[in-house]
Amino acid sequence: MNDNQYIYQAMFLLDNGEVREQGFNAVREWVKSTLEKHGATVKVLRFWGERPLAYPIQGRARATYVLGWIQGTEKTVSATKHEMYLLGPVFRNLFLKEEEIPAEELAFGIEEVKDEDITVLDDTPVAEALFEEDEESDDSSEEKSSDESGDAEEGDAETKKDGEGESEEKPAEAATASTEKEEA
Amino acid sequence: MTEDTPKTPQKFDFKDIETLQRYLNSQGKLYSAKRTGLSARQQRQLKRAVKYARTLALLPYAN
């Protein structure tokens, strides 16, 4: 890991519960201070959207996305990732090395957004519903698998029986063949 | 190519979900280069963009 400065595009997934409690600006300020604490220069940090997740993550069905453009070292990024993994409202992040910051992104800067303008939907009931569905599907799949395994066992038993039958027949055949040889 | 047909982007961005979804089937799997008609480099860029989008739960791993 060298000490060269790189430009990174970063995306953070914020917990909707934290955003609702503390407000978006407070959570974004936590992200910014965490980045700066580890030596990054934050060029852009803006609200990208509040949307449903394509798959549930730790019981969450929705998240608030924050897009950032930062300048820092590889150590900065790894330290920030480590801290965000252990603490805070960010439950997933992505850092990508880029060559330059696009002009249209630079125009956003550290965007000030009113907390009232951001509507964060409650994702807990959706998440619970998702888990209930999963549990139901798991139960049904277990039942099916148990049935299948039962059938398979029966099938195996049958094949074993058949195999035994064959093995019983083989010595008899061998015996007849040997008697034929003796007669010859 | 007609006007309605969307053009292939110069660079694939993981945030541009609508574009990425054009190259995925109903199961969420990426089409082959033979089917997308992209060059090897573009196909690699597309693959990376889809994987980044999946990491951020913008696209599903499997439908």
Chai-1 contact restraints between the chains, C-beta under 6 A:
chainA,res_idxA,chainB,res_idxB,connection_type,confidence,min_distance_angstrom,max_distance_angstrom,comment,restraint_id
A,M11,B,L56,contact,1.0,0.0,6.0,A-B,restraint_1
A,L53,B,A57,contact,1.0,0.0,6.0,A-B,restraint_2
A,A54,B,A57,contact,1.0,0.0,6.0,A-B,restraint_3
A,A54,B,L59,contact,1.0,0.0,6.0,A-B,restraint_4
A,A54,B,P60,contact,1.0,0.0,6.0,A-B,restraint_5
A,Y55,B,A57,contact,1.0,0.0,6.0,A-B,restraint_6
A,Y55,B,P60,contact,1.0,0.0,6.0,A-B,restraint_7
A,L94,B,T55,contact,1.0,0.0,6.0,A-B,restraint_8
A,L94,B,L56,contact,1.0,0.0,6.0,A-B,restraint_9
